[in-house]
Amino acid sequence: MSFTLEKINSNLLDTSVNNIFISEFMPQADGTFVKVYLLALRFAQDDDIEASNEKIAEVLKIPVIDVVSAWRFWKSVGIVDFDDDGDSLSFSVLFKDLRALYLSGSSLDKNSANNSLSQNTYDDELDIDEGDLSSDTKLIIEVNKDDGVKKMFQDVAHIVRRPLNTQEKIKIIKWLRDYNISCEMISHAYSYAYDILKKKSPAYVETIIMNWYDKGFTNLSQVMSDFNVMNDSQRNYNKLMQSLAMPFKNVSDFEKKIIDKWYDDFNYGNDIILKAAENFIYTAKPSIAYLDAILEAWHKEGIKTVEDAERTNELYRSDRKNNNTKKPKARVKDFDEREYPDDYLSDTYEGNWRK
């Protein structure tokens, strides 16, 4: 006789994570390192899964060397242990009992543990050979010493709604170096591209950053000043297009120059521009070019007020009305017109209807 339990799908079970890890270690560690730890912990609690560093790399879609780098980091802060010969990518990892370590104080001394994690790096006091790490991983660990960079990575991850991978972090670090910009500008560029322009592409983010670099911007205050000027101008364009009954038309750079000419060179306001737009009724295809021809003519005639524009419109409408008023032409008949008695047609059709 025996007693057994029905096998349960492991995906329906829970993975136990000690709160010490969540509170003390996770907030300060690299996101990839945290994912490696948690996934391996889930594998460790399921006897039916054949886990390996290669399996973790496959699931997380990261290089195996990044998995190994994660284990070396967690070993350096004392929460896992394994035999590392520096060459092998496969080894057995032992998860230490964090509760027991915390109570005993060994390997989790408050000062040593917090110092290691707050820096999120390998320093000379740790028994780690940096030659075993990939160059990308070492670079990320190094820049994460800076709180501003760490916050920037967190902000960008929040904007894109997912953790950043190693390649994305390296690209951002390259932007900081090549374009001599601040971390705040990187975060703002992502926010502007993803949230405002709805352009969810790092390549587009770099285009924005390159534009700021060409303008000589090195801090966020310069960017915001430029945004205020640009947004005010953009609102004018949009408001004008909406008033012209073309709210969904994209204004090209060439058309923007034409509109700027109306405001700056002709000194016309929206009231005069809208008066000119009343003539759209005379064309099947209203356009900026059509409106520009009218305003050009008005400017040459010295029209400066709404009253002047109204009088000009009245004269134009009157001229069109006179030109369109013509005597009807006599119709040429190519048949003999028959004469019928006055009551013939009515009697005939009425009789047919009654039948």
Secondary structure, 3 states (H helix, E strand, C coil): CCCCCCCCCHHHCCCCCCHHHHHHHHHHCCHHHHHHHHHHHHHHCCCCCCCCHHHHHHHHCCCHHHHHHHHHHHHHCCCEECCCCCCCCCCCCEECCHHHHHHHCCCCCHHHHHHHHHHCCCCCCCCCCHHHCCHHHHHHHHHCCCHHHHHHHHHHHHHHCCCCCHHHHHHHHHHHHHHCCCHHHHHHHHHHHHHHCCCCCHHHHHHHHHHHHHCCCCCHHHHHHHHHHHHHHHHHHHHHHHHCCCCCCCCCHHHHHHHHHHHHCCCCCHHHHHHHHHHHHHCCCCCHHHHHHHHHHHHHHCCCCHHHHHHHHHHHHHHHHHHHCCCCCCCCCCCCCCCCCCCHHHHHHHHHHHC
